[in-house]
Amino acid sequence: MLDSLGNMWAGTELAGAMKFDGKQWTDWSENETLEKDRVYALLEDDHGNIWAGSDDSIRCFDGNTWTLYTAEDGLYPGPVKSLVKDGSG
């Protein structure tokens, strides 16, 4: 996925999400934010947040912090293999 700032994002099989800014890759599995996660889907919302769908959760990256959403937050328990932006962004 290419975000609005021109960064390329990739979901991986067991290493979470990665971002390429044109010079270097950033890998969030190193700090255990997305460690060992399969990232099936990536989406940027209208506010520039990056959403990642994985085996049992959705994570939202605001540019600084990843926020985790799971079944405890009302998410259906199971893999999130696609993400769609609604009319409100």
Secondary structure, DSSP 8 states (H G I E B T S, - for coil): -B-TTS-EEEE-SSS-EEEE-SS-EEEGGGGTSSTT----EEEE-TTS-EEEE-SS-EEEE-SS-EEEE-GGGT--SS--------TT-
